[in-house]
Amino acid sequence: MTSAPQAVLFDLDGTLVDSAPDLIGALQALCGEIGEAAPDADAVRTVVSAGGRAMLRRGLPGFDEAAIERHLPRFLALYADRIAQETQPYAGVVELLERLEQGGIAWGIVTNKPGWLARPLVEQLGWASRCAALVSGDCLPTKKPDPEPVLHACMQAGVEPARTWFVGDDLRDIQAGRAAGARTFAAAWGYLDGGDPSAWQADVVVATPPDLTRLLGGG
């Protein structure tokens, strides 16, 4: 039997929520503004967890890094304007968070998304007053895969890293959680950035959010 954690920390995009529709919508709007063909939505979706630059590289093939940097602010501004129009929690996430709260287990978010985008999204989802920690990509000098964001979230939540589970859909999440001393869970339902979560050396690979709930003893 897996011992219950003091807290469960999650990556945001691709782990708790499917934000791809709004991100792809912003990229489509950008392409329309600059006269480029609409991007392959499925191709962009796979790299959502890798961040805005990765999405621009996938959606604007052939553009050099200088052009990617030039278009990044406008892409993010377009995304901010539609931050939660179509973004939804993955099936089973609402019940998972409720199970944690009912069990007195703290939960939080560790994301590389900048705070000016992460905070409004978390607020619109109704989670701002519920999560015990929110560490965004600009909170600290380092981001995942560095362990410091995970350690900082543990400090915010008042929990021990060794009694914490960290759940994410990207190799960087697993690397950060492992280096912080947390128990790591690869979210196989996420974007995965083309990777194989079974090769990430996570402690557990979880197929769906309800599977994680069951590991907590939630049915």
N, C-alpha and C positions, 0 to 999 in steps of 0.2 A: 504494500500500500504506500502510495506517495504521500509524504507528510505535507500538511497544508502550509502554504506560504504565509508570511506576514503581509506581503504585498505582491501584486502582479503589475508589472510595467509593460506598456505596449508601444510599439511603433504606431504611427497614425495612418498615413496613406498606405493602402494595401494590406493593412492589418486590422485596424478598427473600422475604417471606412473605405468605400470605393469612391475615390475622388476623381477617377479618370474621366468621367463624362464632362465635368466642369473644366478640367485641365485641357482636354481635347477640344472642347468648345472654344476656349480662349486661344488655343493654337490655330484653330480654323479661322477665327476672327482675325488673328494677326496675319495669316496667309492671305486672307482677302484684302487686308489693308495694303500689303506690300506687293500684291499682284502675283502671288505664288499659288500653285495648285494646292487644293486641300490635302492634308496629310493622310496617310494610311492610319486610320484610327486604331486598328488592331496592333500595328507595329509600334505606335506611340504608347499604347496601354502597357506593354510589357516593361517599359523603362520608367514608369511613373515614379517608382521608389528611388530611382537614381537621381531625381531632381530636374529642375527646369532646363539646365543646359543639355542634359541627356535627351530630354523631350524635343528641344529645338534641333539638336543634331539629327534626331530621327525624323522629325517633321520637315526639316529643311536640308535634305541631303545635298551635298556639294557646296554648302556655305562654309566658309573658313571660320576659325575661332574668333577672329575679330568681328565678323558679322554676327556670330552667335552672341557675343557679349553686347553688341550694339542693340540687338533686338530683345535681349533678356528683360530689361526693365519694362518695356511695353507689354510683353507677354505676361509678366507677373501682374501688371496693372489691370490688364483685361481679365485675368483670373480673379483678382481681388474683387472686381465688380460683380462676379458671379460665383462667389466663394462657396455657396451652398445651395445653388439652384437645383442641381441634380445629384449632388453627393449624398450618399446614404450609408448608414452602418451596414456591414455585411450581415447576412441572415444569421441569427443566433447571437449577435454581439450584444443587443439590448438585454437579452435574457442572461448572458454571461456577466455583464456588469451588475445586473440586479442580484445575481447569485453571490457575487463577491461582496456586495454591500450587505446582503442579508447575513452572510457569514462573518461579518466584521473584518473582512480582508480589504486593506487599502488598495487602490489602483491608481495608476498614473500614466502619463504619456511622455515618451522621449522621442522627439522627432528632429530631423535635420531641417525641417521646414522653418523659415524665419518666423519670429514671433508675430510680426505684423500680419502674417497670413494664418498662422496656427491659432492664435488667440481668438480671432473672430469666428473661425470655423468651429472651434470647441464651444464657444458661446452660443452659436446658432444651433448647434446640436443639443444644447441644454446640459452640457457636461461641466461647465466652468466651476460650478459650486460643488460638484460631486467628486472630481478627481483630486487626489491628495498631492499630486505633483504634475507640473507641466514644464518640461525642459525643451526649449526650442533650439534651433540650430545656431542662433546668435546669442544664447545665454552665456556661453563660455568661449574661451579662445579656441577650443577644440570641438569637433563633432564626432559622431559615430563614424568609424569603428573604434575611436578612442573610448576608453571606459569611463572617462570623467563625467559625461552627461548622465550615464546610468548611476554612477555614484552620487552625483548631485541630486538626482531624483530620489534616491534612497534617503538622503539627508533631509530633503523637503518632506518626505512622507514619514520620517522618523522610524525607519526600518533598517534591518541589517541586510547587506547585500547577499549574504549566504542564505537568508531566509526569504529571498525575493525570486520570483520568476520573471524572466524577460522574454517577450513574445514579439517576433518580427518576421517580415517576409523578404528580408534581404540579408546576404552574407554579412554585411557590416553590422547588422543588428546582433547576429550571433557572436561575432567577434567581440563586439563591445560588451555584451552581457557576460560572456565567458571571462574576459579580462577583468571585469568588475567583481567576479566571484559569484554571479547569480546563476541560477538554473535556467538554461536556455531552451526555448521552444520555437521551432521554425514553423511559421504559418504557411502551410502549403496551399492555402486558398488565395494567397496574395498575388502580386504582380511578378515576383521572383526574378525579374530582370534577366530572364532567359536561363537562370541557374537551376541546379538540381538541389533542392533543400536537403535531400538525404546525404549529400556530399559535404555539407557545411559543418559537420561535427557538433550539431546541436544535441542537447541531452535527449530531446524528444522532437519528432516531426509530427505535427498535428494537422489532420486533414481539413477540419472544419471548426468554427467556434463552438458548436455544441459538443464536439469531442473534448475540447478544453474544459468546458463546463463539467463534463462527466469525470474528468480527472480530478476535479475539485470535490467530487461527490455530489454533483448536482443532478443526478439521474442518468 
